Amino acid sequence: MNHWQKAVQARVYGRVQGVSYRVWARSEAIGLGLVGWVRNESDGSVTARMAGTDAAVSSMVQRLWIGPAGASVTRVDVEELSSWNAPSSFTIVV
């Protein structure tokens, strides 16, 4: 049984690799009580899957637009997930 209200997958574009974006995203997500993962993609984007309360997921999506120092986000595509076997923590996937 899932204890979260909302799950999304977000793809973040711009200068988001080589600026510790995944480490930053993991820290932000854990601080919000989210579970999921974040990974670099071969096209230079970053994908994050996350689940949690509606408010926490919405807050994280807004934070993805900001990113860590050095990041320059140009686009964030968000897709709501109707079902997903979310992990029990938030990790960086290689």
C-alpha positions, 0 to 999 in steps of 0.5 A, spaced: 500 500 500 502 506 498 502 512 503 503 517 498 498 522 495 502 524 488 507 521 484 510 524 478 516 523 473 520 530 471 525 531 466 529 537 467 533 540 461 538 546 461 545 546 464 543 540 469 549 535 469 556 537 472 553 542 477 551 537 482 544 537 480 542 530 482 546 531 489 542 537 490 535 534 488 536 528 493 537 533 499 531 537 497 527 531 496 529 528 502 528 534 506 521 534 503 519 527 505 519 524 498 521 517 496 524 516 489 530 517 485 534 522 480 538 520 474 542 523 469 540 522 462 544 521 455 542 527 452 544 532 458 537 532 462 536 529 468 530 525 470 527 525 477 521 520 479 518 522 486 512 520 490 509 524 497 504 528 499 501 533 494 504 539 497 511 536 497 511 533 490 508 540 488 514 544 492 519 539 489 517 540 482 518 548 483 524 547 486 527 543 480 526 549 476 531 553 481 536 547 482 543 548 485 548 554 484 551 553 477 545 550 474 541 553 469 534 550 468 530 551 461 525 546 461 521 542 466 516 536 463 512 533 468 508 527 468 503 524 473 504 517 474 498 513 476 501 507 479 508 506 481 512 501 485 516 507 489 522 505 493 522 507 500 527 512 500 530 517 495 536 515 491 541 517 486 541 512 480 547 511 476 
